[in-house]
Amino acid sequence: MSSVSNLPVLRGLPKGPQIWRKIKAPMEYSHFAQNLQPSAIRAVSKAIHGKKVISFAGGMPHSATFPQAELTALAAEILESRGAEALQYGQTQGYHPLLETIAKYLDGRGVAGVKPENLLIAAGSQQAIDLVARILIDPGDLVLMESPGYPGASGAFLNLGARLEGIPVLADGPDLEALERIVKRERPKFFYVTPNFANPAGVLMSVEKRRHLVEMAERYRFWIVEDDAYGEIMFEGSTADVVPVKAHDHSGCVIYMQTFSKTIAPGLRVAAIAAPVKTTELLETVKQTADMFTSSLTQILVNEFIVRGHFAARLPGLRQVYKSRRDAMEKALREHFPGTRWVTPKGGFFFWLEMPEDTDTQALLAPALESGVAFMPGNCFFVGHFDAAEAARTVRLAYSRESEADIAKGLSELGRLANRLVGAVHG
Ligand SMILES: Cc1ncc(COP(=O)(O)O)c(C=O)c1O
């Protein structure tokens, strides 16, 4: 039986009643808290909060795309006609009509057979990642993810004591040969993957690779945790290109998550997880002690927004907004970043840059912030074993938040600073 004196923090101290006078336990934090991984993106975002900065740092939607008029009218209507329900405690799994709407929506995206009992609504996909991590990870478990990969995921996994190993990212998605070499050697608990316009690498995973990945997960018995934040933000190609990995899953090895943060508004905090029933039941239990339920009001809002056709209607315009920003960024990169390489993103929010050898993009951050431009140095996106010098010359730039004019202005300034830095190294 576990007892207070078995807690690691008390081990080695004298047993007995005097223990409470000698130890300073009430003043200490948990091992969990002492090992928490702060987010580098949040740190940059905090540093520039309230300042006049052209920011390519966070993956923020352009705020003018928020459907304020529709949401205002819907919210007023919901509060008037169903206020008691919208303001009341809700079910942990989610608002049932929204579960049904999302099941139908996923069917339209090529993921057939999802029923409401396979779904759970989370307060954003960041919470989805955290909840999934809590039901899958035991301390010391091996977890695989793309490297570079999403720090919100690596942070959540490390917080729970996972051992992380990174899978390199190629132009058509993660290097599955590298993945296979690892899974042949050791059984990971899961592979976290962002197949549609990955954050930060911006690449699209090929359909063949999606199929192959599911085959591997079934053969070597590991979960796939699929995070599809950007699948709807596609600029070219066909919708078949962005059909989730989950669509190829016939054995229940894929836990899929999708957020409305990039397509409606992140302030609503609504995302969904699709998984086998047993998995959603566990997620429901762990969410009970996290936050009980996701806001009833915003769930009803999102449901009405989709059911009344606003969601489908806005996607073409949204894609156009971000495509035009992507194009503006690529034009400015060609102009101001000689010797830098990238794969043109076919969707999503990000360019991933490899700057000339020996560039230290972290050293670029302070002067850039001073000049009013923010970006993310690439090294904070790498996990596991990686080449520090290679990582040091990478950069993530989000084109989602700023206007075309500010993209041109900000990149002209950043390019000037970067070229001065490269010149100083090689000069
Ligand atoms: C890949 C990925 N997953 C999850 C999130 C978190 O999104 P949400 O607002 O739904 O929590 C982001 C946000 O940038 C993201 O890029």
The ligand as an SDF file (V2000), in Angstrom:
LIG
                    3D

 16 16  0  0  0  0  0  0  0  0999 V2000
    0.4010   21.1110  -34.6910 C   0  0  0  0  0  0  0  0  0  0  0  0
   -0.3850   21.8480  -33.6520 C   0  0  0  0  0  0  0  0  0  0  0  0
   -1.0680   21.1700  -32.7400 N   0  0  0  0  0  0  0  0  0  0  0  0
   -1.7890   21.7930  -31.7850 C   0  0  0  0  0  0  0  0  0  0  0  0
   -1.8250   23.1620  -31.7070 C   0  0  0  0  0  0  0  0  0  0  0  0
   -2.6210   23.8010  -30.6030 C   0  0  0  0  0  0  0  0  0  0  0  0
   -3.8120   24.3150  -31.0990 O   0  0  0  0  0  0  0  0  0  0  0  0
   -5.0810   24.6030  -30.2120 P   0  0  0  0  0  0  0  0  0  0  0  0
   -5.3320   26.0570  -30.3050 O   0  0  0  0  0  0  0  0  0  0  0  0
   -6.1850   23.7950  -30.8100 O   0  0  0  0  0  0  0  0  0  0  0  0
   -4.7940   24.1610  -28.8150 O   0  0  0  0  0  0  0  0  0  0  0  0
   -1.1260   23.9340  -32.6370 C   0  0  0  0  0  0  0  0  0  0  0  0
   -1.1210   25.4000  -32.5310 C   0  0  0  0  0  0  0  0  0  0  0  0
   -0.2870   26.0900  -33.0180 O   0  0  0  0  0  0  0  0  0  0  0  0
   -0.3980   23.2490  -33.6470 C   0  0  0  0  0  0  0  0  0  0  0  0
    0.3080   23.9180  -34.5610 O   0  0  0  0  0  0  0  0  0  0  0  0
  1  2  1  0
  2  3  1  0
  2 15  2  0
  3  4  2  0
  4  5  1  0
  5  6  1  0
  5 12  2  0
  6  7  1  0
  7  8  1  0
  8  9  2  0
  8 10  1  0
  8 11  1  0
 12 13  1  0
 12 15  1  0
 13 14  2  0
 15 16  1  0
M  END
$$$$
